[in-house]
């Protein structure tokens, strides 16, 4: 009887813990669904129709672009030559490569720094804007082009490193929830089977005893009769 009570208490504790974890999962999924459907809200649709599509570029692409400029400048290339080399290498890199080639063709002969400025405006990129500001400063003689590119590359790599560290910190949390669910159902199955078997055995023994008592009473009645 004590074993049965302990099993029931353990199952109750596991059930309460799993219910709490499932509540957190449900709230996270609900927020994700709400954010997914938010873009179909009439107000969001109206805003999207009023403005032009915004081009996007990820940090690794910006890092590779700045690194290409740095390597070209280290080989005694001019900024214009570095941009031409980058446009050839990034021609197949999606929207960024296409926009880079377009800006190089249209603005490189006027002023190379404006190619970066135009890219920053196209993609609304803070890092490209910072790079353009540093290149303007280098053009005015405040520092060299290599120093300007190196400083921007350090900023981008630092932000990528921070993002990777945050993903690593979130990984155990995201892995813990499936592990908890798996352990809960496994423990429930392991603990539930003996409990069901014990209950079935008790019911069977009780039924057998009742049948035996009924048979004895019937036999006694027949004997008395």
C-alpha positions, 0 to 999 in steps of 0.5 A: 500500500505504501509503494502504491501511494509513493508511485501515485505521489511521484506521478503527480509530481512529474505531471505537475512539472510537465504541465508547467513546462508545457505551459511555457512551451505553449506561451512561446509557440503562441507568441510565434504564431501571433507574430506570424499572423501579425503580418497579415493584419490590415494595418501591416498590409497597408504599410507594406503597400505604401513603402517599397520592399526593403533589401536585407543583407546578413552580417556574414555577407557584410563581413566577407565584403569588407574582408575582400576590400581589406585584402585588395587594399593590402595588395596596394589596390586603390579603393576603386580597384578594391570595389571592382574586385569585390563586385566580381567576387560577389556577383552571385551573392544574391541581391547584395551582389547584384546591387553592388555591381549596379552601384559600381557601374553607375557611381564608381567613376564619380567617387568610390566612397559613394558606392559604399554610401549607396549600398548602405542606403539600399540595405539600411545597414548600420555597418555599411553606413559606419564604413562609408563614414570612415571612408569619407574620413579617410578621403579627407586625410583623417586616416588611411583606407586600410585603417578605416576598413580594418576598424569596420571589419572588427566591429562586424566580427565582434557583433557576429561573435556576440550573436554566436555566444547568445545562440550558444547560451540559448541552446541548452534551454531549447534542448532542455524542453524536449529532453524533459518531455521525453524523460517525463513520458518515459518515466510515466510509462515505466512507473505506470506499467507496474502500477496498472499491473498491481491494480489489475492484480488487486482487482483480480484477487478481490474478484476471486475472493468474492467469487469464492465467498459466493460459492461457499455461501451457495454451497452452504445454502444447498447443504442446509436445504 
